[in-house]
């Protein structure tokens, strides 16, 4: 399963993303609206025996493939730079993704606590501040 310590890291990255989107005057689409837009085009189904093996980044690490962190976190970093919004968590996640990718690391190679320390986040604070 997913490391429960990831919650504050995810929240901090999303908080930066929302701030960058707001500064760029890009509206966030509510989940319900996004689901309606994608309709039957995207279907989430169990794979194999249905055991959770992680999201797309973890799956790419398992396969030894390129990670999407340059596109996901990197876009937030770029928006932040263009609009004067600091995005240290997303920048750190982007760098970490590259390092994990090039080292051949596997999912779980780092604990949430190790990632948080790298990003200067406090896991005892629910928001990771």
N, C-alpha and C positions, 0 to 999 in steps of 0.2 A: 504494500500500500504506500500511499504518499506520506512523506515525513510531515507530521503536524507542525513542525517548526517552520515550514515553508510559508505558512499563512501570512506572517508579518512581512516577509520578503515580497510576496506577491502583492500585498496591500500597498507597500511602499512604491513598487514599480508602477502599479496602476494609478496611484496618487500623482506621480510624476507625469504619467501619460495624460491623465485628465487635465493637468495644469498646462501641458504643452498644447493639447488640443484646444483648450480655451483660449490660450494666447494666439493661436493660429486661426481662431474663429472657425474651428471645425466642429460641427455638432456631433455629439455622441448619439448613436442610434440605440434606443432601448432594446433589450433582449427580445421582447415580444415582437417588436417591429422587424428586427433582424431575422428572427425565426420565420415570420410571415413572408419576408422577401425571399428567403432561401427555399421555403416550402418543401417540395419533394425533391429538390436538387441535391440536398445533403442528407444522408441517412447515417446515423450512428448505430452500429451493430456490433455485437460481441465478436471477437476474433478468437479462433481456437476454442479453448475451453471457457473463455469469457473472463479469465483472470486478468486483473488490471496490471499492466506492465509499464504504465506511465504514459505521459502525453507524447506529442510528436517529437519533442526534443529528446526525450529518453529513448524513444524508438529509433531515432536517427543515430544516437550514440551506440545502441545495441548493434545496429547494422554497419557502423563505421562510416556513415554518410555525413555529408555537409549538414551543419545545423542551420536553423532558420533565425538564429539570434541576430545576425547582421541585418536581416529584413524586419524583424519584429522590434527588438530593442533598439536597433540602429536607427529606425525611422523616428522613434521617440527622441533619441539623442539628437538627431538632425533637426527635428522640429524645435526642440529646446534651444539649440544653438541659434537657429534662425530667428527665434522670438524671445531670446533672453531668459529662458526658463532653465534653471539647473536640473540636470537629470543624472546625478551620480549613481543611482542604483541601476538604472537601465544601461548606463555606460559600463558599469562594473560587470553586469550580467553579459553584456556583449563581449567584453574582453575575456571573461571566464569561459563563455561558450567557445571562443576561438582556441583558448588554451586546452580545454577538454578535448576538443575536436582534434587538435594536432598531436596531443599526447596519446590518443587512442583510449582515453578513459571510458569506463562503462558507467551506466546509471548507478547512483549510490556511492560513487567513488568519494564524494564529499558529503558530509552531513549538512543539514540546514544550519547548524551552529557554525560550521566552518565557512559556509558561504556567507552567512550574516557577518561574521568577523571580517571577512575579506571586503565586505561592502560597508563596514562600520555601522552596522545596524544592531540594535538591542532587541534580542528575541524575547526578553522579559516584558517589554512594552508591546502590547497587542498590536500597535500600529507600526512597530519596528523603528521608532524614532531614536 
